[in-house]
Amino acid sequence: MKATAKDLRFHSKELLGTVKRGEEVVITFRGRPCAKLVPYKEKDEEPIQNQLFGIWKDSDMVRDVDEYVRGLRKGRG
């Protein structure tokens, strides 16, 4: 479904009802799409904990992130 920014301003309750039923609403401003209202979904999967990224991703120095960070912070205090 498409709606204008003016529709969003004056008919937000109806648009939220549409989204609640599972439909996506594209909001247009001056005839161009600028936002999308989509139904909110809870994450079912377990969050990935302590995953390294970037230059640390393939580093052999760090096997366990928690242990590594504790070692770095040990000297503080």
HUTA-V422579 format. One record per backbone hydrogen bond with DSSP energy under -1.0 kcal/mol. CO is the residue of the C=O (numbers start at 1). NH is the residue of the N-H. E is the energy in kcal/mol with one decimal. If there is no record, write none. Layout:
# HUTA-V422579
((CO | NH | E) (CO | NH | E))
This chain:
# HUTA-V422579
((1 | 26 | -3.0) (3 | 28 | -2.9) (4 | 8 | -2.1) (5 | 9 | -2.0) (6 | 10 | -2.4) (7 | 11 | -2.9) (11 | 15 | -2.0) (12 | 16 | -2.7) (13 | 17 | -1.9) (14 | 18 | -1.9) (15 | 19 | -2.2) (16 | 20 | -2.4) (17 | 21 | -1.3) (18 | 23 | -1.7) (19 | 22 | -2.0) (25 | 37 | -3.4) (26 | 3 | -2.6) (27 | 34 | -3.0) (27 | 35 | -1.5) (28 | 5 | -1.6) (29 | 32 | -1.3) (32 | 29 | -2.8) (35 | 27 | -2.8) (37 | 25 | -2.4) (53 | 56 | -1.4) (54 | 57 | -1.3) (56 | 59 | -1.4) (64 | 68 | -2.3) (65 | 69 | -2.7) (66 | 70 | -2.5) (67 | 71 | -2.0) (68 | 72 | -1.9) (69 | 73 | -2.3) (70 | 74 | -1.2) (73 | 76 | -1.6))
